[in-house]
Amino acid sequence: MSFNDSSIRRDHATAAKRVLALEAQAVSDLIERIGEDFNAIVESLITSRGRVIVCGMGKSGLIGRKIAATLASTGTPSFFMHPAEALHGDLGMVTEEDYFLGISNSGETHELLALLSFLQDNGNRILAMTGNPASTLARHSTHNLNIAVAKEACSLNLAPTSSSTATLAMGDALAVALLEARGFGPENFARLHPGGSLGRRLFERVSDAMVARSLPWVKAGDSLLEATRHITSSGLGITLVSTDEDGPALITDGDIRRAIEAHGEEFFLLTAADVMTRQPKSVAPTTRMEDALALMDRYNISSLLVIDGDEVLGVVTRQPGHDD
């Protein structure tokens, strides 16, 4: 059986726009439902010593995995537990202090309801995300977050589309509210993401990232052409300039391009002293890379000298377009 008729030309873009409009509306509708239940959940979780156990079947389970991951990565200890596996032994992972967050659009998912008696007997606080506040799951929960949608984005109004998007958005809202309530900042985030770029930036020191060997040097009286050769051969996009009075100076490849544009053929008559930056920006070797990158952003530069006392230890650079 074929579902396609190649003789019919369809406007696929229109279908896509309809889906996005319906899902955007579903998320927008959640705003008016944020109230006391949401506040109570946040207040309970920020004072809890337990974890958030997220549970759901099917598409709700897939969204639940993401919610659990986002909670965990933003300072709220959490993990996903598959309800079917829970019924066959994984309930042993649940402690009395844990909160249970059940996700079910209908609020009547059999595998979730089968867990309620254990959770109640175990003393767990039960939270829910459902599209039906009158459902069994919602009624047996301490607090329910209403994720109901007017219509699925699926043209059959069957496949979880708008509802799964709304659930994901509600999970993000909860995670971010908890993050802000905890005062969870970039350094906290980096500790939980040491393999990511932010983690590296916050914990890496300039001394770990600087180039320290074979730094290019020219003298202030050397020709600008000679300085250009040093910049090219070093691969760093810069050369250091030794001076007699102000300490080391700096010439970048940007300085060279601007000198060519400004002076034309007279470029070959210029010396390093004519274009060098005196007293360039510098940092100590113990400076965090995050702070060094922020300094580069502030002054719109791509290189910093690394100086300890009067000694140039190295150079830390960021090429244009570098992804941090």
N, C-alpha and C positions, 0 to 999 in steps of 0.2 A: 504494500500500500504506500503510495507516494503522497506527501503533504505539499509538494511543490508543483506549480504549473508554470513552466517556463514561458508560456505565451502571455502571461499577465505581468505587466511591468508595475512594480509597487514603489511607492515613495518611502524608502526605509528611513530617511532622515526625519520624516514626519512622525513615524512610530517612535523613534528615539527621543524626539522632543517631548512627545506625549508622556513617555515613561519618566523623563527627568522632571517634567512639570508636576506629575502626580506624586513622585517621591519627595520633591521639594515641598509640596503642600503638606504631605504627611509629617515631615519633620517640623515644619512651621506650626502645625496644629498642636505639637507637643508643648509649645511655650506656655500656653494658657493653662496647662495641667500641672505645671511645676508649682508645688505648694507645700503644705505642711508635711505630707508624707515624705517628700523629697528631703526637706530640712531635717526631719526626724531620722531618716536613714543616715544622712551625713553625720549628724551629731552622735549617733550611736556608733558608727564605724570609726570615727576619729578617737574615740575613747576606748575602743575595744582592744583586748589583748589577743583576740582570736583572728582567724583568717576569714576571707570571703570565699565560700565554695560556690562556684557558678555551675549551674546544671541546666541542661536542655536537650531535647531530642531534635533530630533532623536539622533543618536550617537554623532553628533556634539554638541548637547545640553549636553549630559552626560560628554563629554570631557570638554565642557565649564564650567560646574559646578566645575570641578576640577581646571581648570585654575583660575576661580574667587576665589576659596578658597585659592589657593597658593598665588595669588596676595595679598589678604587680610592679610594672615598670615605673609607676608614678607614686610609689610609696605605700600602697595598700596591699599587704600580703594576700595573695589570692591564687587559686588554681581552679582548673576546670575538672569536673567529675562527670563522666558519662553516666546517665541514670540507669541504663541497663547493666553496666558494670558495677554500679553501686549496689544493685540488688543481688549481685553475686559476689560480694566480698569487699568491694572498695569502700563500703561504709566504715571499714576499719580505719580509714584515713581521717575520719571526722572526729574532732575533739569537742568537748562540751562548750568551749568558748567560741567556737566557730559560728559564723553567720552563714545561712544557706540562702542563695539567691536563685530562685527557680524562674526560668524563662519559658513561657508558653503563650502564644497568641490567643489560643482558645481558653487557656486556663484549665483545661480538662485532659491534658496529656497523661495517659494512664501510668507511664513509667515514673513520672514525677509524683503523682498522687500516691503511688505505692510507697514512696519514701516518707510520707508525712508522719505516719505513726512512729517510726523510728526517731525522726528528728524531734518530735514533740516529747517523746519519752527520754531522749538524750539531753533535753534542755536547750536545744539550739533555737536561736531566733530565726524565724523564717521570713524572708523578704521575697517579693515577686515582681516580675514584669509581665503583665498580661494585657490583652486587648479587651478583657471583659471583667470589670471590677466585681461583678456578681458571681464569678466563676468559683469553682471549688478551691482552686489554688489561691486565688485572691482572698477568699473568705477565711482560709486557714493561715494566712500570713499576717504578720504584725503590721506590715506596710506594703502597699501595692502601688507600683508605678504604672499608670495607664498608658499603654502604647498602641491603643486602637487607631486604625486608619479607616478613612471613609471608603477607600477602594484600593485594591491591589493594582499595581501598574501593569500587571499581566492582562492582556486583552480578554482572557477568559475569566479574570477575577479569581484565579485559583492559586497560581504559583506565588509563594512568599516573595514579594518584591518590595512594595511600599512598606509592608509590615516589618520585614527584616531590616530595611534601611532605618526605619523609625526606632527599632530596638537598638541598633548599633549606635545611633545618635544619642539615645537616652543613656546608654552605657558610657559614651564619651562624656556626656554632661555630668554624670555621677563621678567619673574618674577625675575630671578637671576640678569639680567642686571640692572633692576630697584633697586634691593636690594643693589647692589654694588654702583650704582650711588648715592644712598641716604646715603651711609655710614652706612647701617643698620647692627648692630652688634649683638652678642649673647644676650646682655642685652635687646636690643629692641625686639628680638625674644622672649625672656623669658616673657616680659611684655604681649605679645599677646598669650602666652601659659602657663598661670600660673598653669594649671592642669597637665602639662607634666613634665617629669623628669628634663629637662633643666630649666624650670621655677622654680621648687623647689630648684634646686641646686644653682641658681643665687640669689634667694631671701631668702632662708632659711639660718639662722645663725647657727653656731656651737652649740650655747646654746640651740637651738630648737631640735637638733638631738643627743646631747651627753647623755651618761649614767652617771647619777650623784649619784645614790643611791647604797649603799652597795658595794662600790668598793672593790675589793680584795686587801689586803695588806699582805706582809710578811716582815720580817727583813732580812737584808743582810746576817746575820749569820745562818738563817734557812736553813734546808736541801732543796736540789732541789726537792726531793720527796714531801716535804710539799708545795713547790711552785706549783708543778704539781697539787696537790689536789685543791689548790685555783683556778688555771686556769680552771680546769674541773668544779668545782662547780659554778663558776661565769657565765659560758656560754659566756664570752666575748672574750675568746682566749688569755687573758693576765692576769698578776697580777702586781700590783705596788710593788716596793721595797723601804722601808724606809732606808735611809743611814744617816750617821752622817755628811758627808762633802759636797756632791755635790747635795743635793736635791733629789727628787724622781727618782728612776731608774725604769726600765721596763723589764719584761720577757714575751715573747710571746710563744704560743704553738710551733711556728717554732724554737725558741731557744731550747725548750725541745727536739724536734725531732733531731736537729743537735747535741745536747749534747749526746743523746743516741747513735747516729751513730758514734760519735767521741770517746766516752769513754767506751762504752759497759757496763760491770758490774761495772766499777768504777763510773758510773753515780750516784750510791747510796751514794758515798762518797762526792759528790759535794755539795756546798752550793749555795744559790741564788747569792751571790757575784761573783761566778766563771763564770756565764753566763749572768748576767744582763747587759742591755744597760744603761750606765751612760749618764745622760743629754739627754734623748730621745727627739725627735722632739715634739714640742708643739705649740699650737695656743691659741689666746685669745678667750673668749666666743663670742665676737662680729664678729669674722671672718666669712666670707661667706662660706657655705659648698662647693661652687665651688672652692674656693681657697684652702680649706682644702683637697679636693680630688686631686687637682693638686699637692699639696705638697706631698701627699702620692704617687702619680704616679712618681714624680721626684725622690724620694728616695726609691721607690719600697718597701713601708711599708704599713701595713694595720691598724695601730693604731696611734692615736695622743693623747697626754695629753692636756686637756683644763685647762689652768692655768691663774689665775688672781693675779698678784703680786707673792707672794710666796705660794699661796693656790691652791691646785689641786681641781678644781670644778667637773671634770668628765673626761670621755674618749669618744672619737669618733672613731669608728672602721668601717672598711670595710672588709668584708670577701672575700677571693679569689673567683673570679667568679661572684662577685656582679655586677648586671647590672645597670649602671647609666643612 
